[in-house]
Amino acid sequence: MSPAEITYETDTPVRYDVRDGAAWITMDRPRYNNAQNSQMTYALDAAFRRAVDDPAVKVIVLAGSGKHFSAGHDIGTPGRDVARSFDRAHLLPDHVGRPGAEMLYTREQEVYLGMCRRWRDVTKPTIAMVQGACIAGGLMLAWVCDLIVASDDAFFQDPVSRLMGIPGVEYFAHAFELPPRVAKEFLLLGDRMPAQRAYDLGMVNLVVPRDELEQATTAMAAKLAAQASLGMWLTKQAVNHVEDLRGKRSAMDAAFHMHHFAHAQNDLVTGHALGGVTGKSAAADNKAGEKAGA
């Protein structure tokens, strides 16, 4: 899709407001189940920056409007903007116009892997409030948060290995969020993981009925907002450091390169970096899985 063909349904894909010391960052593309295009990704980055810069904000909540938290990366809406240039957040070149596999490799270093690592390390505690679908790229947004509160109808899924032959999304935290054998099941089968199982495995902190989700998240945010900022920042750094000592960052780097080898292979074999998968075909596959009770 060329820049001339990109049609955004909104100029504000992310809402921002502050309540009682908590910044609420809300993805707001409900028509497309909060699929992440670059417009949204850069808006999220600006919102995280705004929250970090505000001394009145003690905690950050990341939410998604509508039925679902996030259906993942935008691979098929009129607002899919892979061919558009943006003011970048990292010291990386513009991806637009780069040849072959270099285009996606450069873009995804910026908007996916780089952005997610940046948000994981913000100085304030973060809570993901997850309802409905949290699929593929949606996992990345939930996983960068320190805590996850999920509704009882939420589910988690990364079907990209099964559908595209790609070993998971770019922010490859699967084997840190889940036991290794469960991570393999999650990736190889690509089935939905219900919120309760995610809780039992330690990936989710709290599961509540859908109509209590915002109340429960607000209560958790209030407890954090009452604490000293520096202590929370140091605690985050301590736990993140342990993860990195266990190899999280280097494992993610390796998986990112495998991810882009798979993109290049798809392009060579099928002429399409996603192996021919479109937004419509991915949605159809998911609905089929839902009917089969996956």
VMD Tcl script that draws the C-alpha trace (Angstrom):
set ca {
  {0.00 0.00 0.00}
  {1.50 3.33 -1.08}
  {1.20 6.44 1.14}
  {-1.47 7.80 -1.20}
  {-3.65 4.74 -0.54}
  {-3.49 4.90 3.27}
  {-6.78 5.95 4.85}
  {-6.88 6.48 8.60}
  {-10.27 6.11 10.26}
  {-9.13 8.39 13.09}
  {-6.52 11.06 13.78}
  {-6.29 9.93 17.42}
  {-5.65 6.17 17.60}
  {-4.63 6.51 21.25}
  {-6.49 8.30 24.06}
  {-4.69 9.70 27.09}
  {-6.06 10.82 30.44}
  {-4.89 10.97 34.05}
  {-6.98 9.79 37.00}
  {-5.76 9.87 40.59}
  {-2.08 9.56 39.76}
  {-2.57 6.98 36.99}
  {-2.12 7.72 33.28}
  {-4.59 5.72 31.22}
  {-3.26 5.05 27.71}
  {-6.06 3.58 25.62}
  {-5.70 2.17 22.12}
  {-8.70 3.48 20.22}
  {-9.19 1.65 16.94}
  {-12.15 -0.51 18.05}
  {-13.43 -0.86 14.48}
  {-10.26 -2.85 13.73}
  {-9.91 -4.44 17.18}
  {-7.02 -2.10 18.00}
  {-4.75 -3.45 15.29}
  {-1.40 -1.70 15.52}
  {-0.31 0.39 12.56}
  {2.61 2.80 12.80}
  {0.23 5.68 13.45}
  {-0.85 3.90 16.64}
  {2.65 2.77 17.59}
  {4.06 6.29 17.49}
  {1.01 7.60 19.34}
  {1.61 5.00 22.04}
  {5.24 6.08 22.28}
  {4.20 9.72 22.64}
  {1.71 8.76 25.36}
  {4.31 6.78 27.33}
  {6.68 9.74 27.04}
  {3.96 12.09 28.27}
  {3.29 9.86 31.28}
  {6.98 9.56 32.14}
  {7.45 13.32 31.91}
  {4.52 14.09 34.25}
  {5.60 14.01 37.91}
  {1.96 13.70 38.96}
  {1.73 10.32 37.22}
  {2.84 7.43 39.43}
  {1.56 4.47 37.38}
  {0.58 3.79 33.77}
  {-2.37 1.68 32.59}
  {-2.42 0.39 29.01}
  {-5.88 -0.51 27.72}
  {-7.78 -1.15 24.50}
  {-11.21 0.23 23.69}
  {-14.05 -1.95 22.49}
  {-14.46 -5.71 22.55}
  {-10.77 -6.64 22.31}
  {-7.47 -5.47 23.78}
  {-5.60 -5.89 20.50}
  {-5.82 -8.17 17.47}
  {-2.12 -7.61 16.81}
  {-0.25 -5.89 14.00}
  {-2.22 -4.23 11.25}
  {-1.88 -6.49 8.21}
  {-4.96 -5.47 6.28}
  {-6.92 -2.34 7.26}
  {-7.12 0.82 5.11}
  {-4.79 2.38 7.69}
  {-1.97 -0.12 7.18}
  {0.96 2.26 6.79}
  {4.13 0.21 6.29}
  {5.04 2.47 3.34}
  {4.85 5.73 5.28}
  {7.76 7.57 6.89}
  {7.53 8.80 10.50}
  {9.74 10.81 12.84}
  {11.59 7.92 14.42}
  {12.19 7.28 18.12}
  {15.50 5.44 17.68}
  {18.70 6.09 15.80}
  {17.66 3.99 12.84}
  {17.29 5.03 9.20}
  {13.94 5.41 7.48}
  {12.74 2.04 6.19}
  {10.86 3.49 3.22}
  {12.53 2.74 -0.11}
  {15.01 0.22 1.25}
  {15.42 -2.83 -0.98}
  {14.15 -6.34 -0.35}
  {14.15 -7.69 3.19}
  {15.99 -4.60 4.46}
  {12.74 -2.62 4.46}
  {10.85 -4.79 6.95}
  {13.99 -5.53 8.97}
  {14.64 -1.81 9.49}
  {11.01 -0.90 10.16}
  {10.44 -3.64 12.72}
  {13.65 -2.82 14.59}
  {12.05 0.59 15.13}
  {8.32 0.16 15.61}
  {8.15 -3.31 17.19}
  {11.32 -4.58 18.88}
  {12.78 -1.16 19.68}
  {9.53 0.41 20.84}
  {8.59 -2.53 23.05}
  {11.98 -2.60 24.76}
  {11.69 1.14 25.32}
  {8.27 0.77 26.95}
  {9.34 -2.19 29.06}
  {11.99 0.02 30.66}
  {9.85 3.09 31.46}
  {10.54 4.33 34.96}
  {7.00 3.88 36.25}
  {5.05 0.68 36.91}
  {2.75 -0.34 34.09}
  {-0.45 -2.40 34.07}
  {-2.01 -3.98 30.99}
  {-5.80 -4.23 31.23}
  {-6.73 -7.03 28.83}
  {-10.15 -8.04 27.59}
  {-11.13 -10.25 24.68}
  {-8.39 -10.97 22.17}
  {-4.71 -10.40 22.85}
  {-3.20 -11.82 19.70}
  {0.38 -11.78 18.33}
  {1.38 -8.08 18.37}
  {-1.13 -7.62 21.20}
  {0.96 -9.99 23.30}
  {3.93 -7.68 22.89}
  {2.00 -4.76 24.33}
  {0.75 -6.78 27.30}
  {4.13 -8.40 27.95}
  {6.05 -5.13 28.17}
  {3.84 -4.19 31.12}
  {4.85 -5.09 34.65}
  {1.43 -6.43 35.63}
  {-1.48 -7.88 33.64}
  {-5.11 -7.82 34.74}
  {-7.37 -9.84 32.45}
  {-11.09 -10.35 32.12}
  {-12.36 -13.90 32.34}
  {-13.22 -13.81 28.62}
  {-9.71 -12.75 27.57}
  {-7.51 -15.07 25.55}
  {-3.88 -14.96 24.43}
  {-2.58 -16.32 21.13}
  {0.40 -16.21 18.76}
  {-0.55 -18.05 15.56}
  {2.19 -16.65 13.31}
  {4.28 -19.83 13.33}
  {1.32 -21.94 12.25}
  {0.00 -19.43 9.71}
  {3.18 -17.83 8.35}
  {6.06 -20.09 9.30}
  {7.51 -17.22 11.39}
  {8.83 -18.09 14.88}
  {6.67 -15.78 16.95}
  {6.29 -12.02 17.11}
  {9.22 -9.63 17.13}
  {9.32 -9.02 20.90}
  {10.04 -12.70 21.55}
  {9.31 -13.12 25.25}
  {7.39 -16.39 24.95}
  {9.88 -18.61 26.77}
  {10.19 -16.06 29.57}
  {6.46 -15.54 30.00}
  {5.74 -19.29 29.82}
  {7.54 -22.53 30.69}
  {9.54 -23.68 27.64}
  {7.37 -26.67 26.77}
  {4.23 -24.56 27.09}
  {5.86 -21.86 24.96}
  {6.47 -24.46 22.24}
  {2.84 -25.57 22.43}
  {1.68 -21.95 22.33}
  {3.75 -21.25 19.20}
  {3.58 -24.54 17.31}
  {-0.15 -25.13 17.71}
  {-1.09 -21.45 17.71}
  {-4.21 -22.10 19.77}
  {-5.90 -19.68 22.14}
  {-4.80 -19.68 25.76}
  {-7.70 -18.74 28.08}
  {-7.07 -16.13 30.75}
  {-7.41 -18.68 33.55}
  {-4.66 -20.89 32.13}
  {-2.46 -17.83 31.61}
  {-3.03 -16.98 35.28}
  {-2.23 -20.54 36.39}
  {1.06 -20.35 34.45}
  {2.01 -17.00 35.99}
  {1.63 -14.91 32.81}
  {-1.33 -12.96 34.24}
  {-1.57 -11.45 37.72}
  {-5.33 -11.30 38.16}
  {-8.44 -12.58 36.36}
  {-11.80 -10.96 37.05}
  {-15.26 -10.92 35.46}
  {-15.48 -8.63 32.44}
  {-17.76 -6.14 34.19}
  {-15.25 -5.80 37.05}
  {-12.14 -5.37 34.89}
  {-11.78 -1.59 35.02}
  {-12.64 -1.48 38.72}
  {-10.01 -4.11 39.56}
  {-7.39 -2.36 37.43}
  {-8.19 0.99 39.00}
  {-7.79 -0.51 42.49}
  {-4.40 -1.98 41.57}
  {-3.28 1.33 40.07}
  {-4.37 3.16 43.25}
  {-2.16 0.91 45.40}
  {0.83 1.68 43.19}
  {0.07 5.40 43.04}
  {0.34 5.54 46.84}
  {3.96 4.34 46.79}
  {7.23 6.19 46.32}
  {8.23 6.51 42.67}
  {11.94 5.79 43.12}
  {11.34 2.56 45.02}
  {9.05 1.26 42.29}
  {11.52 2.23 39.56}
  {14.38 0.46 41.35}
  {12.22 -2.64 41.87}
  {11.39 -2.73 38.16}
  {15.05 -2.41 37.27}
  {16.02 -5.20 39.66}
  {13.58 -7.73 38.18}
  {14.25 -6.67 34.59}
  {17.97 -7.05 35.26}
  {17.42 -10.63 36.43}
  {15.52 -11.40 33.22}
  {18.34 -9.94 31.14}
  {20.94 -11.95 33.08}
  {18.92 -15.02 32.17}
  {19.39 -14.07 28.52}
  {16.14 -12.34 27.63}
  {17.68 -9.60 25.52}
  {20.13 -11.82 23.63}
  {17.45 -14.47 23.06}
  {15.15 -11.82 21.68}
  {17.88 -10.56 19.32}
  {18.41 -14.08 17.98}
  {14.68 -14.70 17.54}
  {14.29 -11.35 15.75}
  {16.82 -12.45 13.14}
  {15.07 -15.80 12.72}
  {11.81 -13.89 12.35}
  {13.23 -11.87 9.47}
  {14.86 -14.87 7.84}
  {11.34 -16.35 7.74}
  {9.94 -13.13 6.23}
  {12.61 -13.30 3.50}
  {11.93 -16.99 2.87}
  {8.21 -16.28 2.51}
  {8.97 -13.51 0.04}
  {11.21 -15.78 -2.04}
  {8.81 -18.73 -2.04}
  {5.40 -17.03 -2.17}
  {6.17 -13.46 -3.23}
  {4.65 -12.20 0.02}
  {6.56 -11.55 3.26}
  {3.67 -12.90 5.34}
  {3.33 -16.04 3.24}
  {0.10 -14.82 1.68}
  {-1.67 -14.27 5.00}
  {-3.95 -11.23 5.01}
  {-6.05 -9.56 7.67}
  {-9.15 -11.29 6.31}
  {-7.57 -14.75 6.13}
  {-6.13 -14.43 9.65}
  {-9.52 -13.36 11.01}
  {-11.23 -16.26 9.23}
  {-8.71 -18.70 10.69}
  {-9.32 -17.33 14.16}
  {-13.09 -17.61 13.82}
  {-12.69 -21.20 12.65}
  {-10.57 -21.91 15.71}
  {-13.19 -20.33 17.96}
  {-15.92 -22.53 16.49}
  {-13.72 -25.60 16.95}
  {-13.28 -24.69 20.60}
  {-9.56 -23.93 20.30}
}
mol new
graphics top color blue
foreach p $ca { graphics top sphere $p radius 0.5 }
foreach p [lrange $ca 0 end-1] q [lrange $ca 1 end] { graphics top cylinder $p $q radius 0.2 }
display resetview
